[in-house]
Every structure is written in C-alpha cells, then in structure tokens.
Amino acid sequence: MPAPIPVRQGAILALALGLACSGSSSERVVHLGHGLDPSHPVHRAMEAMAASVDERSDGALRIEIHPSEQLGSERECLELLQIGSLGMTKVSAAVLEGFAPEFRVFSVPYLFRDDAHRWNALDGSVGGEILLAAEDERLRGLAYYDAGTRNFYTRDRPVRTPSDLRGLKIRTQESPSALALVRAFGAAATPLAWGELYTALQQGVVDGAENNPPSFHLSGHYEVARHYTLNAHTAVPDVLLVSTGLWAQLSERERGWLEAAARESSALQRRLWRDASLAALRAMADAGVEILRPDPRPFASATSGLRAKARADPDLGRLVERIEAAGS
C-alpha cells in the first residue's frame, strides 16, 4: 500500500465526523468527496446519480456530495476511502496507478484510435477488470467518467511541435506515467496539486500544464496560460470509486441501486462532457486564447518509446493488446 498521505484540515474533520455513512436506522447517507467545481460535468452527473439513488431507494439510501476539495485532494480522498472515513470519491485514473498498476495503461500515449474505440474498451471486459484492480487496496471502481483528451497549455511559448516543449516546466499529476510522458518531450515534469496550479502559473513557478478543455476553462487557468495545444496525447478517464468498507456494509439491494445509478450517471456525464468541451473551446477562443491544432503525428512519434515499453511489460502489455483489439 502507498505510504500514508498527510490529511488536510477538512479531511480530518470528515474523519472525526465518520462520514462513510450516517443517519437513522432506516436511512443510510453516503458521503462523496471530489475536487471539481459544482458546475463541472462530473459534479452534475453525480447530482443526477444522487437523485436516482434517492428515487430508487425511496429515500432509504442517500448520497451527499462535497465538491471543490472540501474534504481534500484526490489522494487525500483516496486515503479516507481506504480507512473507511469517506464513502465515495472520483479521481483520475492516473492517481490510481500507485494503488493498482493496471491503471497505468490509460496513461500510455496515443493508445486509443478514437472516442468509439475508447468507450468500447472501457465499457467492455477489459475496462471492467481494471475497475476492480484496486480492491485489495480497499478501493472498488463503479464507473468511468469521460475526462476527454489531455492537451498542453502554456504561459509564454505556444506549443506547435514537440520541440517547443523542451526545457519548459510542465505541471503533472502525481503519476509516474505522467512524469515519463512529459519528460519524453524534453520538458521538466513538475508534480503539483491541482489547487495550487493557478498561482504557480501566475507566478511562473511552472511554464505550463496539461489537461482537457473543460478543466482548463473552469479552473480559470486560461487567464494566465494563453496558449492551448490540442495534441491529445492521452485520454485518461476519471473513475468513480466506493470504499470496500462501505461496500461490505451495503445489502445486495443497496448495491444494485448504487451500481445502476452509477451507470446512468456515466452515460449522462459523457453527453454533458461533449457539450462542455465544445463550449469551453468557444469561450476560450472568445477570450483571446490561442487554440492550436497541430499535426498529432510528431507528438505520437516522440512518445513511441513509451508505447514500446508498455507493450514489453508482462502485465501492461496484455492490457494494451486487449484495449487495441476492443471493437475491432
């Protein structure tokens, strides 16, 4: 298991209150913490999931959502799930790499041919297998949420080719695969918490970062990083998780309500995501952000060594092959 992570004040409060589940004997309240803004498509899909669970259970099972890192960062929420002090969370699959190596496959650059291929894989047997890969670490995946493609954005230097990234300090997630990808382009990978990134960009602590269009827009990062490059190096999904401690407490009926509502929310979130991505790109262009659409082939070529390494890995290579075959 990964080393313990410092828990911030809000998460300590969550621990003290015992937020995994609470309520009267006839009502179970599940607390869900995540780091995104309430206007984000993921949060809106979670609200629909909570409403569905409430309706299906006639109020016997409720989900209470805590957005905007109220209970801590992604890694802190994962720790709270592991110790049973939080019921559910949403994290990027990249953050789960330290808990189950199978999640590394989603960080293989240029793995998916297109969106249809990606969802054939995630909704199929290989995607379902990966969802349950962290159960030994007390984390059970329920569904995937669309996080689009990740793209570079920079403060001062527009990125038109891979060589434009050389020497830049690029913020990454706390993921070995993300670090390796940024380094493959000759940039200096700089792990940094999402909540600290705006100030880091503003002050020049980092020269840029990488993320999808809605996150780049809703975070306000476009105010200080005025160049956005649609190179689509990875398509790392978000993962909706439940604590196995809570899962063990749920009856079969309660599990069914939660799983059905999670599937519904995943389908809804994909539709919301598509609309939000197009709206974000329009809004950023209207705000004067330079939207670049480079040829992706040089970027794919620059990361060919990472794909070869993944295929040669005894465990990861098996997953890469199954994903590449999905929908063929």
Buried (B, 14 or more C-beta within 10 A) or exposed (E): EEEEBEBBEBBBEBBEEEBBBBEEEEEBBBBBBBBBBEEBBBBBBBBBBBBBBBEBBEEBBBBBBBBBBBBBBBBBBBBBBBBBBBBBBBBBBBBBBBBBBBBBBBBBBBBBEEBEBBBBBBBBEBBEEBBBBBEEBBBBBBBBBBBBBBBBBBBEBBBBBBEBBEEBBBBBBBBBBBBBBBBBBBBBBBEBBBEEBBEBBBEEBBBBBBBBBBBBBBBEBBBBBBBBBBBBBBBBBBBBBBBBBBBEBBEEEBBEBBEBBBBBBBEBBBEBBBEBBEEBBEBBEEEEBEBBEBEBEEBBEBBEEBBEEBBEBEEBBBBBEBBBEBBE
